[in-house]
Amino acid sequence: MRILVVDDDIVVLEVLEIFLNSIRYENLEFARSGFEAMALIAKSSEPFDCILLDINMPEMTGTQFLSSLRQIKTYEHVPVIILTALGDRDHIMEAFRAGAWDYIVKPFEKFELEARILNAGLQNIELKRLLKGPVEKLRTLETRTRTQRITASQGTILDPAMITKGPLAGSAATIVNEIPKRLGVVTMMIDNFADLSCKLSADQFDRYLLELAKQLTLEFLGIQGIITYQGEGVFMVLSFAFSGIGDDALKLAADRAVKATDAAVLNDLGFGTDFLVGQVLSRDLPKNVEPVDMIEMARSHLFGENDSQP
């Protein structure tokens, strides 16, 4: 497994080298800035399998580097683990929106980093297996496929539409102190996903998914929503500002996003989106419910609604 470590602190680089060697990772490269890391990437004949990245670096921040990295075709899927002392909500959300795969706040336990790197390796194995299959599998692959930019009234933002389930759960878990009475997860599933996938061309289908991601992003931008696509026509919204928002308001926001998407892409083709919505708000749950459990609960609520329909 080839690992690139990017941090402007030489002491951190030395400590990570010793630690990684101790757990038998020896194919390592080190960079002290985003520019230096980009140069290493440019001259490398094969992509790195994992990148450990600091955020607070001069000239090019880790988030800026990550945004540029995701524009490189061979690095659309490479796991990037953020290692930083910045543990506030805004930095965490910004990193995940830029394409982070995981986020660890310094100081951290070494076994924790080892487990995250192992998971990154497993992610690579699964990705390579899926990439060997038919092209159609890429439509439902649970991984970030590209970074788009969306222009909103607040300015240009990164479209986080292709963040995977792992980073979504990691984002929630990393900000565990923000959970009480604020965290919410909304799941929206395209109920006629298989039908649309068959009837639309590959370009039309990609445009449709990206447009829906865009519209969901714009609808939930005001409540700090992280919009993610998890494959198989399932979108999720994770927010830490759901407090005071009514249940109907969230469902209406999803409905507006779908209608805008259909108007932009599907109506002229004679199609429309059938969808289901499920949601879980932390204010309605016992205090000991974990963020990952909330994500699964939001899915189960969605399917529960589906099962109850005649």
C-alpha positions as CSV (number, residue, x, y, z in Angstrom):
1,M,0.0,0.0,0.0
2,R,1.5,3.3,-1.1
3,I,0.8,6.1,1.3
4,L,1.5,9.9,0.9
5,V,1.8,11.9,4.1
6,V,1.3,15.7,3.7
7,D,2.1,17.9,6.7
8,D,4.2,21.1,7.1
9,D,5.5,20.0,10.5
10,I,8.6,17.9,10.1
11,V,8.3,16.4,13.6
12,V,4.8,15.1,12.7
13,L,6.2,13.6,9.5
14,E,9.0,11.9,11.4
15,V,6.6,10.5,14.0
16,L,4.2,9.2,11.4
17,E,7.1,7.6,9.5
18,I,8.2,5.7,12.6
19,F,4.7,4.7,13.4
20,L,3.8,3.6,9.9
21,N,7.0,1.6,9.6
22,S,6.2,-0.1,12.9
23,I,2.8,-1.4,11.5
24,R,4.6,-2.6,8.3
25,Y,3.8,0.3,5.9
26,E,7.1,1.1,4.3
27,N,6.1,2.3,0.8
28,L,5.8,5.9,1.9
29,E,6.3,9.4,0.5
30,F,6.3,12.7,2.4
31,A,5.5,16.3,1.5
32,R,5.6,19.4,3.5
33,S,3.1,21.4,1.5
34,G,0.2,20.9,-0.9
35,F,2.4,22.1,-3.8
36,E,5.1,19.6,-2.9
37,A,2.5,16.8,-2.7
38,M,1.0,17.8,-6.1
39,A,4.5,17.5,-7.6
40,L,5.0,14.0,-6.1
41,I,1.6,13.0,-7.5
42,A,2.4,14.4,-10.9
43,K,5.7,12.4,-11.3
44,S,4.3,9.2,-9.8
45,S,3.5,6.5,-12.4
46,E,0.8,5.0,-10.2
47,P,-1.7,6.8,-7.9
48,F,-1.1,6.6,-4.1
49,D,-3.4,4.2,-2.3
50,C,-4.0,6.5,0.6
51,I,-3.2,10.1,1.6
52,L,-2.8,11.4,5.2
53,L,-3.4,15.1,5.1
54,D,-3.1,18.1,7.5
55,I,-5.4,21.0,7.0
56,N,-3.5,24.0,8.6
57,M,-0.7,24.5,6.1
58,P,0.7,27.7,4.6
59,E,0.2,28.7,0.9
60,M,-2.2,25.9,0.2
61,T,-4.4,24.5,2.9
62,G,-5.2,20.9,3.2
63,T,-8.8,21.5,2.1
64,Q,-7.6,23.5,-1.0
65,F,-5.2,20.7,-1.9
66,L,-8.0,18.1,-1.5
67,S,-10.4,20.1,-3.8
68,S,-7.7,20.2,-6.4
69,L,-6.8,16.5,-5.9
70,R,-10.4,15.4,-6.6
71,Q,-10.2,17.1,-10.1
72,I,-7.5,14.6,-11.1
73,K,-9.1,11.6,-12.7
74,T,-7.0,8.9,-11.0
75,Y,-7.6,10.5,-7.6
76,E,-11.4,10.7,-7.7
77,H,-11.7,7.7,-5.4
78,V,-8.4,7.6,-3.4
79,P,-9.1,7.6,0.4
80,V,-7.8,10.8,2.0
81,I,-7.6,10.8,5.8
82,I,-7.4,14.2,7.5
83,L,-5.0,14.4,10.4
84,T,-5.4,17.8,12.1
85,A,-5.7,19.7,15.3
86,L,-8.7,21.6,13.9
87,G,-11.7,19.8,15.5
88,D,-14.4,22.5,15.1
89,R,-17.5,21.8,13.1
90,D,-16.8,24.2,10.2
91,H,-13.4,22.7,9.4
92,I,-14.8,19.2,9.6
93,M,-17.7,19.9,7.3
94,E,-15.5,21.8,4.9
95,A,-13.1,18.9,4.6
96,F,-15.8,16.3,4.0
97,R,-17.4,18.6,1.4
98,A,-14.0,18.9,-0.4
99,G,-13.8,15.1,-0.6
100,A,-12.2,13.8,2.7
101,W,-12.7,10.1,3.3
102,D,-12.1,10.2,7.0
103,Y,-11.2,12.8,9.7
104,I,-9.0,12.4,12.8
105,V,-8.4,15.1,15.3
106,K,-4.9,15.4,16.9
107,P,-3.8,14.1,19.3
108,F,-5.1,10.7,18.4
109,E,-4.5,7.1,19.4
110,K,-2.2,5.2,17.1
111,F,-4.5,2.2,17.0
112,E,-7.2,4.6,15.7
113,L,-5.1,5.7,12.8
114,E,-4.1,2.1,12.1
115,A,-7.8,1.1,11.9
116,R,-8.6,4.0,9.6
117,I,-5.7,3.1,7.2
118,L,-6.8,-0.5,7.2
119,N,-10.3,0.5,6.2
120,A,-8.9,2.7,3.5
121,G,-7.1,-0.4,2.1
122,L,-10.3,-2.4,2.2
123,Q,-12.1,0.5,0.4
124,N,-9.4,0.3,-2.4
125,I,-9.8,-3.4,-2.8
126,E,-13.6,-3.1,-3.2
127,L,-13.3,-0.2,-5.6
128,K,-10.9,-2.1,-7.8
129,R,-13.2,-5.1,-7.8
130,L,-16.2,-3.0,-8.9
131,L,-14.2,-1.1,-11.6
132,K,-13.5,-4.5,-13.3
133,G,-17.2,-5.0,-13.8
134,P,-19.6,-3.5,-16.3
135,V,-19.7,0.3,-16.7
136,E,-23.2,0.3,-15.4
137,K,-21.9,-0.6,-11.9
138,L,-20.3,2.8,-11.7
139,R,-23.7,4.4,-11.6
140,T,-24.4,2.9,-8.2
141,L,-20.9,2.7,-6.9
142,E,-20.8,4.1,-3.4
143,T,-17.9,6.5,-3.9
144,R,-17.2,10.0,-4.9
145,T,-17.0,10.2,-8.7
146,R,-16.4,13.9,-9.3
147,T,-16.4,17.4,-7.8
148,Q,-18.8,19.9,-9.3
149,R,-19.3,23.5,-8.4
150,I,-22.7,25.0,-7.8
151,T,-23.4,28.7,-7.8
152,A,-25.8,29.7,-5.1
153,S,-26.9,33.1,-3.7
154,Q,-24.2,32.7,-1.0
155,G,-21.5,32.2,-3.7
156,T,-19.8,29.2,-5.2
157,I,-19.8,26.0,-3.2
158,L,-18.5,22.6,-3.6
159,D,-21.1,20.0,-4.6
160,P,-20.7,17.2,-2.0
161,A,-23.1,14.9,-3.9
162,M,-20.8,11.9,-4.1
163,I,-19.4,11.5,-0.6
164,T,-19.6,7.9,0.5
165,K,-21.5,6.4,3.4
166,G,-18.2,6.0,5.4
167,P,-17.3,9.7,5.4
168,L,-20.9,10.6,6.1
169,A,-20.9,8.6,9.3
170,G,-17.4,9.8,10.1
171,S,-18.5,13.4,9.8
172,A,-21.3,12.8,12.3
173,A,-19.1,10.9,14.7
174,T,-16.3,13.5,14.6
175,I,-18.6,16.2,15.8
176,V,-20.2,14.1,18.5
177,N,-20.4,17.1,20.9
178,E,-22.7,18.9,18.5
179,I,-25.3,16.1,18.5
180,P,-27.7,17.0,21.3
181,K,-30.9,18.4,19.9
182,R,-29.2,19.6,16.7
183,L,-28.2,16.6,14.5
184,G,-30.6,15.4,11.8
185,V,-30.4,12.9,9.0
186,V,-32.8,13.0,6.0
187,T,-32.9,10.1,3.5
188,M,-34.4,10.5,0.0
189,M,-34.7,7.5,-2.2
190,I,-35.6,7.6,-5.9
191,D,-38.3,4.9,-6.0
192,N,-38.1,4.5,-9.8
193,F,-34.3,4.5,-9.9
194,A,-34.0,1.2,-11.8
195,D,-36.5,2.3,-14.4
196,L,-34.8,5.7,-15.0
197,S,-31.4,4.0,-15.1
198,C,-32.6,1.8,-18.0
199,K,-34.5,4.4,-19.9
200,L,-32.0,7.3,-19.8
201,S,-28.7,7.3,-21.6
202,A,-25.5,7.3,-19.5
203,D,-25.0,11.1,-20.0
204,Q,-28.7,11.8,-19.3
205,F,-28.6,9.7,-16.1
206,D,-25.4,11.4,-14.9
207,R,-26.9,14.8,-15.6
208,Y,-30.0,13.8,-13.7
209,L,-28.1,12.7,-10.6
210,L,-25.9,15.7,-10.5
211,E,-28.9,18.1,-11.0
212,L,-30.7,16.4,-8.1
213,A,-27.6,16.7,-6.0
214,K,-27.4,20.4,-6.9
215,Q,-31.0,21.1,-6.0
216,L,-30.8,19.2,-2.7
217,T,-27.7,21.2,-1.9
218,L,-29.3,24.5,-2.6
219,E,-32.4,23.5,-0.6
220,F,-30.5,22.5,2.5
221,L,-27.7,25.0,2.3
222,G,-29.3,27.2,4.9
223,I,-29.2,24.5,7.5
224,Q,-25.5,23.5,6.9
225,G,-26.5,20.4,5.1
226,I,-24.0,17.9,3.8
227,I,-25.6,16.3,0.8
228,T,-24.4,12.8,-0.2
229,Y,-25.2,10.3,-2.8
230,Q,-24.9,6.7,-1.5
231,G,-25.7,4.7,-4.6
232,E,-28.8,2.9,-5.8
233,G,-30.8,6.2,-6.0
234,V,-30.3,7.1,-2.3
235,F,-29.4,10.6,-1.2
236,M,-28.8,11.7,2.4
237,V,-28.7,15.0,4.1
238,L,-26.7,15.4,7.3
239,S,-27.1,18.6,9.2
240,F,-26.1,20.0,12.6
241,A,-28.7,22.8,12.4
242,F,-32.0,21.0,12.3
243,S,-33.2,22.5,15.6
244,G,-36.5,24.2,15.3
245,I,-37.3,22.9,11.8
246,G,-40.5,21.1,11.4
247,D,-40.8,17.7,9.9
248,D,-43.0,18.9,7.0
249,A,-40.4,21.6,6.1
250,L,-37.7,19.0,5.5
251,K,-40.0,16.9,3.3
252,L,-41.2,19.9,1.4
253,A,-37.5,20.9,0.7
254,A,-36.9,17.5,-0.8
255,D,-40.1,17.8,-2.9
256,R,-39.0,21.2,-4.2
257,A,-35.6,19.7,-5.2
258,V,-37.2,16.9,-7.1
259,K,-39.6,19.1,-8.9
260,A,-36.8,21.5,-10.0
261,T,-34.7,18.5,-11.1
262,D,-37.6,17.0,-13.1
263,A,-38.2,20.4,-14.8
264,A,-34.5,20.8,-15.7
265,V,-33.9,17.2,-16.9
266,L,-36.8,14.8,-17.1
267,N,-40.0,16.5,-18.1
268,D,-38.9,17.1,-21.7
269,L,-38.0,13.4,-21.9
270,G,-41.5,12.3,-20.7
271,F,-40.2,11.0,-17.3
272,G,-40.6,12.1,-13.7
273,T,-39.1,11.1,-10.3
274,D,-41.0,9.0,-7.8
275,F,-39.3,9.3,-4.4
276,L,-39.6,8.4,-0.7
277,V,-38.3,10.5,2.3
278,G,-37.3,9.2,5.7
279,Q,-35.8,11.3,8.5
280,V,-34.4,11.1,12.1
281,L,-33.9,14.1,14.4
282,S,-31.7,13.8,17.5
283,R,-34.1,15.9,19.5
284,D,-36.6,13.0,19.3
285,L,-34.2,10.3,20.4
286,P,-32.5,9.2,23.6
287,K,-29.2,10.8,24.3
288,N,-27.1,7.6,23.9
289,V,-28.0,7.1,20.2
290,E,-24.8,7.1,18.1
291,P,-24.6,9.1,14.8
292,V,-24.0,6.0,12.7
293,D,-27.2,4.5,14.2
294,M,-29.1,7.6,13.2
295,I,-28.0,7.2,9.6
296,E,-29.3,3.6,9.6
297,M,-32.5,4.7,11.3
298,A,-33.1,7.3,8.7
299,R,-32.9,4.5,6.0
300,S,-35.2,2.2,8.0
301,H,-37.8,5.0,8.4
302,L,-37.7,5.5,4.7
303,F,-38.3,1.8,3.9
304,G,-40.8,1.6,6.7
305,E,-42.9,4.3,5.0
306,N,-42.6,2.4,1.7
307,D,-43.8,-0.8,3.3
308,S,-46.8,0.9,4.8
309,Q,-48.1,2.2,1.5
310,P,-50.9,0.2,-0.2
